Amino acid sequence: MRLIVGLLLTGLVSAAVGAPDGGQLYMTHCATCHGDKGDGGVGVPLALPTFLESVDDVFMHRTIRLGRPGRVMPAFTKLSDAQIDAIISHIRGWSEKPAPKFSDTPVKGDPKKGKTLYASYCASCHGVNGEGGKGTGVTFSRKRNLPIIAPALNNPGFLAAASDAMIRHTLQFGREGTPMRSFLEQGLAEKDIDDLVSYVRSFSKQAEATATATETTEKVIIVESPYTLEETIENLKQSIVGQNFLLIRTEFLEYGLVEEGKEDKRQVIMHFCNFKFLFDALAIDPRIGIFLPCRVTVVEHEGKVLVMAVNPKYLSALFNNDELNEACKQMYEIYSTIIEDAVL
């Protein structure tokens, strides 16, 4: 008997030791956007009581797994189910109330009537076609008074994660502390709410019809220059100024990484900026600050002079923010023009 009890205890301890640490996983994968304590930022405030009381674990699990294509929230495809469950358990620790459970039974309503109601009650926040509110949260250049931006209801990630019953519950009771008010308190009947749910669910067909394959994009722009290293650098300086950018500094690529004076003189990086473009981009998504101000690197390697820059289009795809795509496309065109002018 002692042997059996001992083996059981050993198994329990081993299981506990090997169990995923939800708090650590949250800090690694979630805190940057959602805040260390779930108070939000670029991402929604997960600790908001009315959020935790209106979403079930199935919704959170699918949201973490599938993300929100084009809406900043990435898909965490490499996390195991056990790791995702551990993160959810950590998030649930911010509420004393148990997680709600919602039925998978579809709501039966009239989507045509729901469309009319949607235009009157939902479109001003969630967009005419369910595309969601603009913005990604608190940014470096603009604060917002409300803790959450209206989600995109036509997003395939949202539609796959949210059950009809969960959507109906949110419409019925709203979410205190956000612009989402109870539709019952606004005078809508239960049947009206069912019609709205059915209309929102109809966005699934729209999401499937507009889904496109992710375009393969090169990570780095690389162009060979016919000029010497020194000539290429001078050409770039003129081209940068010609595009209404301020040349901030030119330095060796290894500056600060090796002992001063021992940098490789054949590797040079140039920093430049247009501050209006910078502030406009930061207002869309503060993470763009990772690769701004703009940088171009010039390297002499094996007899060739190469001009290189990170491809903004590739970074835009990584950031999963449709609003950022246009800014990154513009940034790509700026890089291309500057480099092409310098190597002609």
Number of C-alpha atoms within 10 A of each C-alpha: 6 7 8 9 10 11 12 12 12 12 12 12 12 11 11 11 10 9 12 17 16 19 18 14 17 23 16 11 13 18 19 15 22 21 19 14 14 20 16 21 20 22 23 23 20 19 20 20 16 17 18 23 19 18 20 20 18 16 19 20 17 18 22 22 20 19 24 23 19 21 23 22 22 19 17 15 11 8 14 12 12 13 17 22 19 20 25 20 16 17 19 18 13 15 15 10 11 11 15 13 15 19 10 11 9 13 19 12 17 17 19 14 15 22 22 14 18 24 14 10 14 19 17 14 18 21 19 13 17 20 17 21 17 16 20 22 25 24 17 14 13 11 11 12 7 11 18 24 22 20 19 22 21 23 22 21 25 20 22 16 22 21 23 22 18 21 23 20 19 20 21 20 16 21 20 13 14 16 14 17 16 17 20 15 11 10 9 14 13 14 13 18 24 25 25 28 28 24 21 21 22 17 18 18 11 14 15 12 9 7 10 8 5 7 9 9 12 13 13 14 16 17 16 16 21 14 16 14 21 13 14 20 22 13 18 23 19 14 19 25 15 12 13 10 19 15 18 12 10 16 14 19 18 16 16 9 9 10 9 9 9 11 17 14 14 14 19 22 20 20 18 19 18 17 12 10 16 16 15 12 22 19 21 23 22 17 16 20 14 8 12 16 15 20 19 20 20 26 22 18 10 6 7 14 21 21 25 19 20 19 21 26 25 19 20 20 20 12 20 19 21 15 18 25 19 14 20 20 16 14 18 18 14 16 23 17 14 20 25 16 15 22 19 9
